[in-house]
């Protein structure tokens, strides 16, 4: 059947079978079909599982809806439960700080809707899925963050420092899109007060009194903050945000507000390394993005670009070069491409493949 379809010019075969038809499910799995979703035919008593399989190498890969992993509990003692409230996330802990929407972090990998982890998808589809990025570690990490309490005051190293001091790890640049704040606005720590000297900052941190030297700013939903390596930062209480970053887990904490766990222990600080990588002269300001229909590119950096898309009716997505990440932050979206479509709601993310067929 597959040979006949190829000769007829078809580049993909799609089929479905009852959830109770174990023989058909086993056959499709054995032949390399991908489980896409579940559905119910009108009048049918059973649910059905849908499958597809590319028939040609050049067959494009459609959008892949991602299911997040969660960082919670003692890993994010500052987290809350707003990701469940705002976006219906299936959180399991009252201190859930991060929804790892697109992640290859070991133990915190996001999956497709059938439970296949992102590294597995990359191994299966390779360059066809993420282009030239297949030659190294998956380069980006996408999160939704809920800060019920103030996060630690922290900084990230650049690539050279991380490679030399953290066993070849990657450096980290990141960007934030503010999604929700308290009614009066939210506070961020965004850099160091101008004129601060390194020894002054060191002494203040050792005394547990760094706050007078920290640059606080007020943000509102829609603001974008770029956090290049070397920028001291912290998310304030009541803020929910979208974070796009280089894939790296290297974070150096200056100060954690004397927070303790249930055993009375404080989290570890890395003051010396934090001071090593801090850029005291860097002064940044949020990008104030007024809401307007269309596509607005707000950041173009070495490892990623960030577009804000406000849709009323039909909008064509920007060209995708290696791969794209699309998150709905408000309302609903119907994503259409040749021969199919996918409905997305606020808080959902999909991975868009290289040469994605979306028109």
N, C-alpha and C positions, 0 to 999 in steps of 0.2 A: 504493500500500500504506500509506504514512504517513497519507494522508487517511482511509482506511478505519479504521485503528487509532484515530485521533483521534476519529472519529465513534462508535467503539465504547467510548470512555471510557478508552483507554490513554493514559498520560502519558509512556511511555518505550518504545523498541524496543531489543531486544538481539539480537545475532546473532553468528555465528562463521563462519570460513572457513579452509580449509587454508592453511598458510603458502606453499604452492606455487600457490595460485589468485591469480595476479597481477591478473587482470581484476576479480575481486570486491573485492580489497583496494583497487584504484584507484578503483572505484565508490564504496565506502563512504567513503574519504577525501574524494572529491570532494563527496559529499552531506553532509559535516559530521559523520560519525560519529567518536566518540572511541575510540581503541585503548585497551582497558582492561588486558588481560593475555594470557598464553598458556595453553593448556590442552591436554590430550590425552584424546580419547575412548577408552574401553576398547575394545581390539581394533583401533584405528586405527593405521596405519603412520606418519602424519604428525602433526606438531604443528598446533594450530589457534590462530588469533588471535581474541580476543573484542572485540566493539564494542558501544557503546551510543550512543543519541542521545535527548535530551529531545524530546518532541512538543508540549509546552505550556510557556509562560513560567513557570508556577508549579511546574513539575516540580522537586522538590528535588534537590540535588546530594549524592551519597553521599560518604563519606570518601575522601580522595585520599592514597594512600600516597606519602611523599616519599623521594626518593633524594638523599643529601647531596652537597655539594661539600666539598673538604678544603683546609684551610690547613696547609701543611707546609714542610719544608725551612728555608731561611734566614728565612722569615717566622715560624716557630715553632721556634727553635733549642732551646727547652726541652722540646719534645714528644717522645713516644716511640712505642711500638707497641701499647699496651694497648687501644686502641679496636678493633684487629683481634683481639686475644686475647679480650677480654671479649664483644664484640658482633659479631664477624665482619665488621667494616667492611673494605671493599676499599681499604685504604690502599696508597700506592705509595712512601712515603718513611719511613725509620726515625725521622725527627723530625716525626711528624704530631701536631700539637697540637690541632686543632679539626676536628670533624665538623659542618659547617654544615647542620643538619637542616632548618631552614626559613629560607631566606635569599633576599633580593632584592639583596644586595650585588653590584654590577657585577663580573663575572668570577668570582664565587663563588655563583652562583644555584643553589639546589636545584631538582630537577626531579620530575615524576611518573615513574612506572615506564616510560613510553613516551618519556622524554627531553625532554618539554616543560618549559621553564623556568617557575618560579613567576610572573615578570612576564607571561609569555605567557598563563598560565592566568587571571590576574587580568584581563587585557585581554579574554579570551574571555567570562568569566562575570560580571565586574564586581561590582555590588552583591549579586548573588545568591550570590556566593562569600564576600565579606568585608564585606558591609554598608556602613555609612557610611565605613569606612576606605578605600573606593575613591577618595574625594575627595582623598587625599594620598598621600605615599610609604607603602609598606607599613610599619606601625609597629613590628613586632617582629622580633627575630632570636633563633633558638633554636640552641644548640650543645651538643655533648658535648665536654668538654675533658679531655685527658690531659696532666698535668704531670709529666713524668719528672724535670725539674729545677725549681728555684724560678723563678717568673715574675718579671718586673721589678716594682719597687715603683711603683705608678701610681695615678692618680686621673682621674675624668671630670668634665667641666664640666656645669653645668645648662643648660637650654634657652636662657636669656637670654644667658649668656656665650658659648655655642657660636654662637648666631645672630650676635652682634656681632663675635666674633673669628675665626670659622671659616667665613666666607662663607655664613652662613645655615644651617649644619649643625645637626642636632638634638643636644640634650644626651643624657646616658645615665644611666638608673637600671637596675640589674640585680639578679637574684636567683640564688643558687646552691643547688642540692640536692646534697649530698655523696653520691656513689654508691659510692666505694671509696677506701680509705686503706691505708697500711701497717698491719700487725697491731697495732702499739701506738697507732695513731691518726695523724692528719695535722695539720700545722701550717699555719695561715693567718696572714697579717698583716691585721689588721682594725681599722684606725684608728690614731691616734697616742696615745702615753702621756699621761694627764691632766697638765695643768700646762705642757705644752710650748709655748713661744713660737715665733712664725713665724721670727724671726731666728735662733733657736737651731736650728730645723730646717734653715734655709737654710745656715747655717755647717756643720752636720753633713754635709749632702749634698755640699757643695763639697769637703769633706775626704774624702769617700767613707766616712764613718762614721755613717750614719743609724740603724744597727741598735738602739742603746740607746733610741732614741726611738720605735720601732715597737711597737705593741701586738700581741703574738703570742698566739694562742689554739689550743687543741687541739680537733679535730673528729673525728667518727666518721660512718659511713654513716647517712643519714637526717636529718642536721642540715641546717637551712635558714638561709642567711645573706642578709639584704637589704643591698645595696650602693647606697644612694642617691648621687646626684651629690655630689661633695665628700668622699667617704670614701676615704681612702688604703687600698690593699689589695694583696694578692699571694697567689697560690696556691702552697703549698709542695710539695716533691717527693713523688711517690708518690700524689698525689690525682687521682682521676677524678671529674668532676662534671658536672651538668646546669646550663646557664646560660640563663636567659631574660632578655632585655634589650631596651631601646628600640633601634631600628635606628639606630646611629651608629657610626662608625669613629674618633671623636675620643678619643684616649687621650694623657695627658701622663705621661711617665716621670720619676720622681725619681731612680731608681737601678736599675742592671741588674747588680749584683754583679760589676762589672769584666769581664763576659763579652765575648769577642772572637770574630769569625768566622775562617774559614780564612786570611784575609789579615791577621789581627791587628787588624782594625778593631772598635771598640766601637759599639754601637747609639746612635742619637741620643737625648739627654735633652732635656726641655722644662721645666727647673726653674722658670723664672720663671712660666710659665703654670700649672704644677702648684701652686705656692705661692699664686697668685691665687685658685684655686678651692677649695683645701683648707679644710674645716671642722674646725678644731682642737678644737672643743668637743664634737663629736658622739661619743657613746659608745654602741656597739651590742653586742649579744650574740646568738649563734646561737639559733635556735628549736630546742629539743630535741624532736623529734617521735618519740614512742614508737610502735612498729608496732602497729597495730590495724586490724581489718577495717572497711570503710566508707569514707566520703568525709570528708576533713578539709581545710577551707580554712585555709591557713597564712599567706597574704598577700593583702591587698586594696590595690592601689596605683592611682594615677591611670590608668596605661596598661595594667595587666594584673592578673589575679588568679592565684593559684597554688593548685591543689588537689592533695593527695596521695590517691590512690585505692588501697586494698588490697582485692583481690577474692578472695572464696572463694565460688564458685557464681555467682550472677547479681547484677549491680549496675547501676543506672540512672545514666547520666552526668548531671552538672549541666546546667542549661539553658544553651544557647549563644546569646549575643546578637548579636555581630557575626561572630566566627569563633572557633574553638578549635584548640588544638594538643595532641595526645595522644601521649605517648611511653611505651612500655613499658620499664621499667627493670629488671625482674626477671621471669623465668618466661615464660609464654605467655598470650595473650589472644585470645579469639574475640569480635570486634566484630560485633554483629548490628543490622540495621535492616530496614525493611520490604522484603521480597522478596530480601534478599541478606545476605551476611556476609563478613568478612575476618579471616584469622588473622594475628596479629602476635606477634613474638618480641622478646626483650630487645634494646634498642638501636634499634628501629624507631619511626618517627614518622609520624603522619598528620595532615592538615589537615582540620578539620571545618568545613563551610560554615555560613553564617548559616541559621537555621531548619533545622539538620541533622535528617534523618529518624530519627536513632538514638533508639530507645525506651529 
